[in-house]
Amino acid sequence: QVQLVESGGGTEQPGESLRLSCVASGRLFSVYAWNWYRQAPGNERELVATIDGRDDIINYADNVKGRFAISRDNAKNSVYLQMNSLKPDDTAVYYCSVEEYMDDTYEEYWGQGTQVTVSS
């Protein structure tokens, strides 16, 4: 059973930085993609960034381009989100997920979420 644990959330002032980490237990043999989502009160869940499992194809939401950076370490079963130049609108619960596939199975596993609060 794959389990994801997120860490690194907290409270920062606008303009500061946070680095979120997400570590998956066990071995992931076939990763389609790692993802970071966020959900703010009253908002839909938003895909913030994604990185594929092999070819380093990365996509960002428009409102975080140039400020956030996603990366992964396959040897550590981990994905990271570097968050710079934080804005109050970045306040949300951030979730990581990993999409794992084999020939006949596909699963997406989710972390429990970590709170990021940006306040002035």
N, C-alpha and C positions, 0 to 999 in steps of 0.2 A: 504494500500500500504506500503510495507516494504521499508525503506530507510536506507542506511548504511553511516555512517560518519566516516572517518579515521582522525587520528591526530597523532602527534609525530614525523613526519619526520623533516629532517633538514640536516645540514652539520656537519660532524665530521671528525676528523683525523683518520687515521688507528690506530687500537687498542682500540678505544673508543667504547662507547655503545649508543644505542638508544632503546627506547621502543615504539612500535607502538600500538595504540589502535583503535578499530573499534566498534562502538556502533550502534545497530539496533533499529529503532523506532518500537513502538508497541510490541505486544506479538508474539513470535514464538512458535507455539504449537508443531510442529514436525520437529526438525532439524536433517537432515541427517549428515551434516558436516559443519564445518567452515574451510575456506581456506585462505591462504595468497599466492598471486602470485606476481611476479615482472616482469618487462619488461625493459631492458636496450636498449639504442639506437643500432639498427642493430641486435638485438637478438629477438628470439621468446619469447613469454610469457612463463614464467617458474613457475611451481608449487613449492613453497618454503616449505610449511608446511601445514598439514591438521590435524584436530582433529575432531573425530566424536561427535555427539550430545549427546550420552548417556554413552558410555563405555570407554571413554578416550583413544581410539585407535589413536595413533599419528604416523605420518610419516613425514620424512624430506627429502629434496633433499640432495644428497650426499655432495655437496659442502658447506652446512651449518651445517651439523651434528657436534655436539659438541660445536657449537657457538651460535646457535639460539634456542629459546624455545617458543613454542606456548602454550597458555593456554586460558581458557574461564571461564566466569562467567555467568551461565545460568540465574541467578536471575537478572542480569544487562543487559542481551542480548548483551554481549560483548565478543570479542575475542582480544587477545593481542599477540604481537610478540616481545619478548626480543631478542635483537640483540647485541651480545658481540663480542669482537675481530674483529671489522669491518675491511674489506679489501676494497681497491679501486674497486674490481670487484663486490662488493655489491651495487654499485651505480646503481640505477634504480628507476622507479616509482613502488611503492608497492600498491597492491590492495587487499582488503579483499572481500570475498564473503561468503554467507551463502546459503546452499541448504535446502529448506523447502519442505516437502512433506506431503500430506494427502493421503487418499485412492485413489482418482481419479485425483489429481493434483500434479505437481512437478514444482518448480521454483527455479532458482538460481538468487540471487540478488547481485549486485556489488556496491562497493563504488566508489568514484570518483578518488581515488588514492592519494598518498602522496609521495613527492619526497624525496629520501634519496641520499645524495651525500657524498662520502668518498674520500677525497683528501689529499695528502701529500704535 
